[in-house]
Amino acid sequence: MHILTGMLLAALLGKKKTGTKNPPRLRFRGGPVEIAHALPGRVRFYVPSLRNNPSSADILTDRLSKLEAVRDITITLETGSVLIRFDPDGITETLLFAAIVRLLGLEKALAHPPQPLIGRELRNVGTSLNRAVFEKTGGILDLWSALMIIMAVIGIRKILTQPNMAFPAGITLVYWAVNGLRK
């Protein structure tokens, strides 16, 4: 009985709306152009490259105001905010996003996905440790080679001391070591 009730509730609550006029809104965060907020007919972009850059702001205002569907453009140079009021039947926010990227020449910056701060910092720590091991060993080893050698030694040791208990782990470590040294 409970399963049937759950299935009915899931079917009723999980129904998708059909016949909606507005398409799903785009959300771009952490790039050269971000959609900060969007309503039908009004969208706010955050463009870090516009901060204290009046020449780019003038180009953007001049070119976008020539579009018939664009009603008003407000650019705040202190924050890099671009507020555009437009006719939603004449143009979409996706096209406005593409126009801003094209007018400011941010295609190359958009092609590179943003890197999370933690991932970037962990890569920096790994690079620093790699350099420290390389300098400490006088150029004989770097961190990645040392890790591969350590994994190979531990894997071989596990295979020899516990052949039936540690067979997968030992083989896995040797496999990682060999593949790591091939790179």
Steps between C-alpha positions, in 0.01 A plus 500: 500500500782741588678431171184580304449823696861602439471431129180705474653792691813488283289498185289794617780713642758412239295602197667740265314812402395486139415791280707756688590804295833585660797273423735402782731782603873480452732535795864569432721546805871549540594598147594816313129583478251388765124519496440638847122527482236451233132580473288504186606818320778585745842344550803604704844388393817523704802567279825533699687638197269806498618620841644850461511453122287779349610436140367143504183620671447760227547240226254268671242776550530629143475162331230344718278809489478456120304178549125560466406264782730670753316772691756620753860429602650600834868433566661550841875531454581459869356148515505390136122457502300522176122529533306454177126548460374340182197365318495124576314432175769676295820360652603245760746534784714234333547726198577795727758288679658405166494863384681620813763227465551584132510879543753486783713230332463249782468187283840362599436561870164324471660198331704426813274372778552670835709311752374465856713673762566185703608301194731780389657526847544123528677502162727778627582298815575192289724702270685647799552156656616365165760777472615446860556126446676569170737752660559285812601195292721707272283440195496120530132471598193713496190449714306303240787259429557452873130420553505248215809329642346491850175349363695239304706401807192477724313303232783250449542465878128427544506245219798319656387510865126443455450340159141388552376785723647800325511382141268767351647787700858404420433454130306825494789691658750352254266584211469861619876522541571371149238725341624797701857447381386478137366857504 
